[in-house]
Amino acid sequence: MIEVGVGGTGRDEGRPELARARRRLGLSQDAMAEALWVSPTTWSRWERGRQEIRPVYRARMAQVFGVDPAEVERWIEGGQPVDTEAWLVPDFSDLSLAATVEAAGRLWRCDVDPDRRRVLAALPFVPAALGGWLAEWSYGAPVTSRAYQGSGPAVGLSDVRRIIEAREAFGQMDHRFGAGMIRPAVVDYLHSTVAPMLRGRYDDEVGAALMTAAAGMTLQAGWTAFDLGRHGQAQHYFGQALTLAKAGDDPLTGAWVLTTMTVQSIYLEQPAWAVRLARAAVDSARRAQAPPRVMAELLSREAWATALQVSMSDTADRHGARRVERLLAEVERLHTQGTTDRDPTWVAWFESTEPVAEAGICWSLIGEHSRGVACAEAVLREYDERRTRSAQLSRVSAAEAYLGLGELERAVDSARAAVPMARSLTSPRLVGRIRRFAGRLDPYGTTVQVREFRSFLDAELAR
């Protein structure tokens, strides 16, 4: 098991900056060794200065840490200390309220600083960090009290409600216009409004609600980073949102964070991690006796992660395909039960179009392309201007399903319809989906339809 934040300080004398950089990334020595494809013994010797580090591994370190190779050389050969504050992945080894408040403020502070923001945006996604987060989320003891007497202002429930309302407004703008439009405002709101509240004065009731609201806004910032293709930065924010949910002892918000992390792992084609994250989200929600609409959303993501695992398997996975079918049937059953007064605000987005859209992706992944087309086309008739990006993503899903059926012309037409909006939306994720589809057209590259589509795509995106 990965032990996040446990470094063994007695062994750090040889190359202290190398050890410090690892801990800032939130990884144990074993996890760091795994990321670099070396043995834990080798990494330990490197940190202690007992073994030379070959150039190929120095280059790999620069990639994993997301820094300039010159900085890696300074860690290894000595020199002035390197400021690694901007690389901090939340450390679950200290779940105290004070540590959580400090870590959140530090992350947001780094993201509004132009120099540190660039480092943060360039960080790589590190799958090895997820294991420790999952273990501590599931089994770590929560704080005993959320009351706080800091240097900031007095905070009440009305202040918390304003954070929630702001997040909802940002979310609506994100879905309509794309992440690039709103991300600077979200991060500034966290730094200038939420951080002073976290450092303020509040009782246990307000503190619990404040941690939950801060988790939601932090998750929104992570989601916008994800939509912009900054996956290491998004991972930082998702991890911080999870620590805030833990501090607030809010399993439903934690499940929301975990299911969002599932979507990122799916996009990055990490099916094993996606399934683990999805199941952790479902387990958290079940322990909290979540209402039907929440369970429907979480099980839909588990179906999606499982379907990806099936599609990437080297052999036919009939058991996995049957599990996807059972999960989708359960999603439909739960979703039709409707809403309750216990529904959290974030689940309101998972209305009638979303389970159908995600089901369509699942069906296509397990080879049921006709059902995938039917789902995608059905939701396209229902989308309105609030879900502009979702509509274009569904057009791409339909295109992929048509291609699976061998209907090249309809596949190209569906993808082509998404291109004009992809040009106007500030969503590199949508552009990436379209380009991935264009790459799948290689076997048909000599056809007139494909040549024209690719020329059209390049011309539109160049504008």
C-alpha positions in Angstrom: 0.0 0.0 0.0 1.2 3.5 -0.8 1.9 5.6 2.3 1.4 9.2 1.3 3.6 11.7 3.1 5.7 9.2 4.9 9.3 9.9 4.0 11.7 8.6 6.7 13.4 11.8 7.5 16.4 10.0 9.0 17.5 8.9 5.5 17.2 12.2 3.8 20.6 13.7 4.7 22.3 12.9 1.4 20.0 14.7 -1.0 17.4 16.6 1.2 15.9 18.6 -1.7 15.2 15.4 -3.6 13.4 14.0 -0.6 11.6 17.2 0.0 10.4 17.3 -3.6 9.1 13.8 -3.3 7.1 14.6 -0.2 5.7 17.7 -1.8 4.3 15.5 -4.5 2.6 13.5 -1.8 4.4 10.2 -2.5 6.2 7.6 -0.4 9.6 6.2 -1.4 7.9 3.1 -2.8 5.4 5.1 -4.9 8.2 7.4 -6.2 10.2 4.3 -7.2 7.2 2.9 -9.0 6.7 6.2 -10.9 10.3 6.1 -12.1 10.3 2.3 -12.8 13.1 1.5 -10.3 13.2 -0.5 -7.1 12.4 1.1 -3.8 16.0 0.2 -2.7 17.4 2.2 -5.6 15.3 5.3 -4.8 16.3 5.1 -1.1 20.0 5.0 -2.1 19.4 8.0 -4.4 17.9 10.1 -1.6 20.7 9.2 0.8 23.3 10.1 -1.7 24.6 6.5 -1.8 24.2 5.9 -5.5 24.8 7.9 -8.6 21.7 8.7 -10.7 22.1 8.1 -14.4 21.0 10.8 -16.9 18.0 8.8 -18.2 16.5 8.7 -14.7 17.3 12.4 -14.1 15.3 13.2 -17.3 12.5 11.0 -16.1 12.4 12.8 -12.7 12.0 16.1 -14.6 8.9 14.6 -16.3 7.4 13.2 -13.2 7.9 16.3 -11.1 7.0 18.6 -14.0 10.1 20.8 -13.5 13.0 22.0 -15.6 15.9 19.5 -15.7 18.2 22.1 -14.2 16.2 22.0 -10.9 16.6 18.2 -10.8 20.3 18.7 -11.1 20.3 21.1 -8.2 18.5 18.6 -6.0 20.9 15.9 -6.9 24.2 17.8 -6.9 23.4 20.3 -4.2 23.0 24.1 -4.3 20.5 26.6 -3.2 17.2 25.2 -1.8 14.4 25.0 -4.4 11.0 26.5 -3.7 8.6 23.5 -4.1 5.5 25.0 -2.5 3.6 25.0 -5.8 3.9 21.2 -6.2 2.0 20.3 -3.0 -0.4 17.5 -3.4 -2.6 17.3 -0.3 -0.9 15.2 2.4 -3.4 12.9 4.2 -0.8 12.2 6.9 -2.1 15.2 8.8 -5.9 15.6 8.8 -6.1 18.3 11.5 -8.3 21.2 10.7 -5.4 23.7 10.9 -3.3 21.6 8.5 -6.2 21.4 6.0 -6.9 25.1 6.2 -3.2 25.9 5.6 -2.8 23.5 2.7 -5.9 24.8 0.9 -4.8 28.4 1.3 -1.3 27.5 0.0 -2.6 25.8 -3.1 -4.9 28.7 -4.0 -2.1 31.2 -3.2 0.2 29.4 -5.6 -2.4 29.4 -8.3 -2.9 33.2 -8.3 0.9 33.8 -8.4 1.9 34.0 -12.1 5.3 32.2 -11.6 4.0 29.4 -9.5 0.8 29.1 -11.5 2.9 28.0 -14.5 4.6 25.3 -12.5 1.3 24.1 -11.1 -0.3 24.0 -14.6 2.6 21.9 -16.0 2.4 19.2 -13.3 1.9 15.6 -14.5 -0.9 13.4 -13.5 0.5 10.8 -11.0 -1.7 7.7 -10.6 0.5 6.4 -7.8 -0.8 9.2 -5.5 -4.3 7.9 -5.6 -3.8 4.7 -3.5 -2.9 6.6 -0.4 -5.7 9.1 -0.8 -8.3 6.3 -1.1 -7.0 4.5 1.9 -7.0 7.6 4.1 -10.4 8.8 2.8 -11.9 5.4 3.7 -10.1 4.6 6.9 -8.5 7.8 8.3 -10.1 9.2 11.4 -11.9 12.5 10.8 -11.2 15.6 12.9 -13.2 15.7 16.2 -14.3 19.3 15.8 -14.7 21.8 12.9 -14.8 24.8 15.2 -11.9 27.2 14.6 -10.6 30.5 16.1 -8.4 32.0 13.5 -7.3 35.5 12.6 -10.0 36.0 9.9 -13.6 37.3 10.1 -16.5 35.6 12.0 -18.2 33.3 9.6 -21.9 32.3 9.6 -24.1 29.9 7.7 -25.2 32.8 5.4 -21.6 33.2 4.3 -21.4 29.5 3.6 -24.5 29.7 1.5 -22.9 32.4 -0.7 -20.0 30.1 -1.5 -22.5 27.4 -2.6 -24.5 29.8 -4.7 -21.2 31.1 -6.3 -20.2 27.5 -7.2 -23.5 26.8 -8.8 -23.2 29.9 -10.9 -19.7 29.1 -11.9 -20.8 25.5 -12.8 -23.6 26.8 -15.1 -21.2 29.1 -16.9 -18.6 26.3 -17.2 -21.1 23.9 -18.9 -22.3 26.6 -21.2 -19.1 28.4 -22.2 -16.2 26.1 -21.2 -13.6 26.2 -18.4 -11.3 28.8 -20.0 -14.0 31.4 -19.5 -14.4 31.0 -15.7 -11.3 29.3 -14.2 -9.4 32.6 -13.3 -12.5 33.8 -11.5 -13.0 30.5 -9.6 -9.4 30.5 -8.4 -9.5 34.2 -7.4 -12.7 33.5 -5.5 -11.1 30.7 -3.6 -8.0 32.9 -2.8 -9.8 36.2 -2.0 -13.1 35.0 -0.4 -12.9 31.4 0.7 -9.4 31.4 2.2 -10.1 34.3 4.6 -13.3 32.5 5.7 -11.3 29.3 6.4 -8.9 31.3 8.5 -11.8 33.0 10.4 -13.8 32.2 13.5 -16.7 29.7 13.4 -18.3 27.0 15.5 -18.6 23.3 14.8 -21.8 23.5 12.8 -20.6 26.4 10.6 -17.2 24.8 10.3 -18.6 21.5 8.9 -20.7 23.4 6.4 -17.8 25.6 5.4 -15.5 22.7 4.8 -18.1 21.1 2.5 -18.7 24.4 0.6 -15.0 24.9 0.2 -14.6 21.4 -1.0 -17.3 22.0 -3.7 -15.6 25.2 -4.9 -12.2 23.6 -4.9 -13.7 20.7 -6.9 -15.0 23.3 -9.4 -11.5 24.7 -9.8 -10.1 21.2 -10.4 -12.8 20.4 -12.9 -11.9 23.6 -14.9 -8.3 22.5 -14.9 -9.3 19.1 -16.2 -11.4 20.6 -19.0 -8.4 22.7 -20.0 -6.2 19.6 -20.1 -4.1 20.4 -17.1 -4.3 17.1 -15.5 -1.7 17.3 -12.8 -3.2 20.6 -11.6 -6.6 19.1 -11.6 -5.4 16.2 -9.5 -4.0 18.7 -7.0 -7.4 20.3 -6.6 -9.3 17.1 -6.5 -7.0 15.9 -3.7 -7.5 19.1 -1.8 -11.3 18.9 -2.2 -11.2 15.4 -0.8 -9.2 16.6 2.3 -11.8 19.4 2.8 -14.6 16.9 2.5 -12.8 14.7 5.1 -12.4 17.6 7.4 -16.1 18.3 7.1 -16.9 14.6 7.7 -19.2 14.7 4.6 -19.3 11.4 2.8 -21.6 12.6 0.0 -19.3 15.4 -0.9 -16.4 13.0 -0.8 -18.3 10.7 -3.1 -18.8 13.6 -5.5 -15.1 14.3 -5.5 -14.3 10.6 -6.1 -16.7 10.3 -9.0 -15.2 13.4 -10.6 -11.7 11.9 -10.2 -13.2 8.8 -11.9 -14.1 10.9 -14.9 -10.5 12.2 -15.1 -9.1 8.7 -14.9 -11.5 7.5 -17.6 -10.4 10.4 -19.9 -6.7 9.5 -19.3 -7.5 5.8 -20.0 -6.6 4.6 -16.6 -9.4 2.0 -16.2 -8.0 0.2 -13.1 -7.8 3.5 -11.2 -11.2 4.6 -12.6 -12.9 1.5 -11.3 -11.3 1.8 -7.9 -12.3 5.4 -7.6 -15.8 4.8 -8.8 -16.3 1.9 -6.3 -14.9 4.0 -3.4 -17.5 6.7 -4.3 -20.3 4.2 -4.3 -19.1 2.7 -1.0 -19.0 6.2 0.6 -22.5 7.0 -0.6 -24.0 3.7 0.6 -22.5 4.2 4.1 -24.3 7.6 4.1 -27.5 6.1 2.8 -27.5 8.4 -0.2 -30.7 9.2 -2.0 -31.6 7.4 -5.3 -30.5 10.2 -7.6 -27.0 10.3 -6.0 -26.6 6.5 -6.3 -27.7 6.6 -9.9 -24.9 9.1 -10.8 -22.2 7.2 -9.0 -23.2 3.8 -10.4 -23.3 5.4 -13.9 -19.6 6.4 -13.4 -18.8 2.9 -12.2 -20.5 1.5 -15.3 -18.5 3.8 -17.5 -15.2 2.9 -15.8 -16.0 -0.8 -16.1 -16.9 -0.4 -19.8 -13.6 1.2 -20.4 -11.8 -1.7 -18.7 -13.7 -4.1 -20.9 -12.9 -2.2 -24.1 -9.1 -2.1 -23.2 -8.9 -5.7 -22.2 -6.7 -8.0 -24.4 -9.4 -10.7 -24.4 -13.2 -10.7 -24.5 -14.4 -9.8 -21.0 -18.0 -11.2 -21.0 -18.2 -10.9 -17.2 -17.3 -7.2 -17.3 -19.8 -6.6 -20.1 -22.6 -8.2 -18.1 -21.6 -6.1 -15.1 -21.9 -3.0 -17.2 -25.4 -4.1 -18.3 -26.5 -4.7 -14.7 -25.1 -1.4 -13.5 -26.9 0.5 -16.3 -30.2 -1.2 -15.4 -29.7 -0.2 -11.8 -28.9 3.4 -12.8 -32.2 3.6 -14.8 -34.2 2.1 -11.9 -32.8 4.5 -9.3 -33.0 7.6 -11.6 -36.7 7.0 -12.2 -37.4 7.2 -8.4 -36.9 11.0 -8.8 -35.5 13.6 -6.4 -35.8 13.9 -2.6 -35.3 16.6 0.0 -32.0 15.0 0.9 -30.5 15.5 -2.5 -27.3 17.6 -2.4 -27.2 20.5 -4.8 -24.6 19.0 -7.1 -26.7 16.1 -8.1 -29.3 18.4 -9.7 -27.1 18.4 -12.8 -27.7 14.6 -13.3 -31.1 15.0 -14.8 -32.7 13.0 -17.6 -30.1 13.6 -20.3 -27.0 12.6 -18.4 -27.7 9.0 -17.5 -28.7 8.4 -21.1 -25.6 10.1 -22.5 -23.3 8.1 -20.2 -25.1 4.9 -21.0 -24.6 5.5 -24.7 -20.8 5.7 -24.1 -20.9 2.5 -22.1 -22.8 0.6 -24.7 -20.3 1.7 -27.4 -17.3 0.7 -25.3 -18.6 -2.8 -24.9 -19.4 -3.1 -28.6 -23.1 -2.4 -28.5 -22.8 0.4 -31.0 -26.5 0.5 -32.1 -27.6 1.2 -28.5 -24.8 3.7 -28.2 -26.1 5.6 -31.3 -29.7 5.5 -30.0 -28.7 7.0 -26.6 -26.6 9.7 -28.2 -29.2 10.7 -30.7 -31.9 10.7 -28.0 -30.1 13.2 -25.8 -29.2 15.5 -28.6 -32.9 16.2 -29.1 -33.2 17.2 -25.4 -30.2 19.4 -24.8 -30.7 23.1 -24.4 -28.3 26.1 -24.3 -27.4 25.3 -20.6 -25.6 22.2 -21.8 -23.8 23.4 -24.8 -20.5 21.5 -24.2 -22.4 18.3 -23.2 -24.3 18.5 -26.5 -21.1 18.6 -28.5 -19.5 15.8 -26.5 -22.6 13.7 -27.3 -22.2 14.5 -31.0 -18.7 13.0 -30.8 -20.0 10.0 -28.9 -22.6 9.5 -31.6 -19.8 9.8 -34.2 -17.7 7.1 -32.4 -20.7 4.8 -32.3 -21.6 5.3 -35.9 -17.9 4.5 -36.8 -18.2 1.3 -34.7 -21.2 0.3 -36.9 -19.1 1.0 -40.1 -21.3 4.0 -41.1 -18.5 6.3 -42.0 -20.5 9.1 -43.6 -22.9 9.5 -40.6 -19.9 9.3 -38.2 -18.1 12.1 -40.0 -21.3 14.2 -40.3 -21.9 13.9 -36.5 -18.4 14.9 -35.6 -18.4 17.7 -38.1 -21.5 19.2 -36.4 -19.6 19.6 -33.2 -16.6 21.5 -34.7 -18.1 25.0 -34.9 -19.0 25.0 -31.2 -15.6 23.4 -30.3 -14.0 26.5 -31.8 -16.1 28.9 -29.7 -16.1 27.0 -26.4 -13.0 27.4 -24.2 -12.8 23.6 -23.7 -9.7 21.9 -24.9 -11.2 18.6 -23.6 -13.9 18.8 -26.3 -11.3 19.7 -28.9 -9.3 16.7 -27.7 -12.2 14.4 -28.1 -12.8 15.5 -31.7 -9.1 15.1 -32.5 -9.1 11.6 -31.0 -12.0 10.8 -33.3 -10.2 12.2 -36.3 -7.3 9.9 -35.4 -9.6 6.9 -35.5 -10.3 7.7 -39.1 -6.8 6.7 -40.3 -8.1 3.4 -41.9 -10.3 5.5 -44.1 -7.8 8.3 -44.7 -7.9 8.1 -48.4 -11.7 8.6 -48.7 -13.2 12.0 -49.8 -15.3 12.3 -46.6 -12.3 11.9 -44.3 -10.0 14.2 -46.2 -12.7 16.9 -46.3 -13.5 16.5 -42.6 -9.9 16.8 -41.6 -9.3 19.9 -43.7 -12.5 21.4 -42.3 -11.4 20.6 -38.7 -7.9 22.1 -39.1 -9.3 25.2 -40.8 -12.0 25.8 -38.1 -9.7 25.2 -35.1 -7.0 27.4 -36.7 -9.5 30.3 -36.7 
